[in-house]
Amino acid sequence: MAFLKENNMDKEIIGPERKRYLGHTDQLMMVVIDFYDGPGEAADPPHSHPHEQISYVAAGELIVHIGDDSTRLGPGDIFTVPPNVAHTVQLLSKHVRLVDTFTPLREDFLK
């Protein structure tokens, strides 16, 4: 996989008004997630995973909760999540686009 064009990608529906698509190498994965169900009255349920994660906010505004810390982020902002740390988001705008990177690969995201 060298070139991936958004218009040619199959987008996986991961929830009501939520879609993702991804690309990966042997060691690194990038996932684009579009949320169209904001703003949310509360944060999503927290989750954790053994992967390192760095995320870029491409569109919209949200509150990111990582462990005991929370902050409001918008377009151009980045957040990092260490392995096995509970984290979640609360959408503040109708549409939020996150670009997540993971290492190692999220095998659970592969078909």
C-alpha positions in Angstrom: 0.0 0.0 0.0 1.8 3.1 -1.2 -0.9 5.6 -2.2 -4.4 5.7 -0.6 -7.0 8.1 -1.9 -9.8 9.0 0.4 -12.4 8.8 -2.3 -11.4 5.2 -3.2 -11.3 4.0 0.4 -13.9 1.8 1.9 -15.0 3.5 5.1 -15.9 1.3 8.0 -18.9 2.3 10.0 -17.9 2.1 13.7 -21.0 3.5 15.2 -24.0 5.7 14.4 -22.6 8.7 12.4 -19.0 7.5 12.9 -16.7 6.2 10.2 -13.0 5.3 9.8 -10.5 4.3 7.2 -6.8 3.5 7.5 -3.5 2.7 6.0 -0.5 0.9 7.5 3.0 -0.4 7.0 4.5 -3.4 8.8 5.1 -1.3 12.0 2.9 1.8 11.9 -0.8 2.5 11.3 -2.7 5.7 10.5 -6.5 5.8 11.1 -8.8 8.7 10.0 -11.9 8.8 12.1 -14.9 11.1 11.3 -17.4 11.8 14.0 -20.7 13.4 12.8 -22.7 12.9 16.0 -21.5 15.9 18.1 -21.8 17.8 20.2 -22.0 15.2 22.9 -23.5 15.8 26.3 -20.9 13.6 27.9 -17.6 11.8 27.0 -17.6 8.4 25.3 -16.8 5.5 27.6 -13.1 5.4 28.2 -11.0 2.6 26.7 -7.3 1.5 26.7 -5.1 -0.6 24.5 -1.4 -1.7 24.5 -0.5 0.5 21.6 1.2 3.9 21.6 -1.0 6.5 20.1 -0.5 10.0 18.7 -3.5 11.8 17.4 -4.0 15.0 15.3 -7.2 17.0 15.4 -7.9 17.8 11.7 -11.3 19.3 12.2 -13.7 20.2 14.9 -13.4 20.7 18.7 -13.4 18.2 21.5 -12.3 17.5 25.0 -9.7 14.8 25.3 -9.5 12.8 28.6 -6.3 10.9 29.2 -6.0 9.2 32.6 -6.8 12.0 35.1 -6.0 14.9 32.7 -8.4 16.6 30.3 -8.1 19.5 27.9 -10.0 21.2 25.1 -8.5 20.8 21.6 -9.2 22.1 18.1 -7.8 21.9 14.6 -4.0 21.6 14.5 -3.7 20.3 18.0 -2.0 16.9 18.9 -2.4 14.6 21.8 -0.4 11.5 22.8 -1.6 8.4 24.7 0.8 6.0 26.4 0.1 2.3 26.2 -2.6 0.9 28.6 -3.8 4.4 29.8 -7.6 4.9 29.8 -8.7 7.7 27.4 -11.7 9.1 25.7 -13.2 12.1 23.9 -16.2 14.4 24.2 -17.3 16.0 21.0 -17.9 19.8 21.2 -18.8 20.3 17.5 -21.1 18.5 15.0 -18.1 17.1 13.0 -14.7 16.1 14.4 -12.0 14.5 12.4 -9.1 12.8 14.2 -6.0 11.3 12.5 -4.7 8.6 14.9 -1.4 6.8 14.5 -0.6 3.6 16.3 2.4 1.3 16.9 2.3 -1.6 16.9 -0.5 -2.1 14.4 -4.0 -2.3 15.8 -4.7 -5.8 14.5 -8.3 -5.4 15.8 -8.8 -2.7 13.1 -7.6 -4.9 10.2 -10.2 -7.0 8.3 
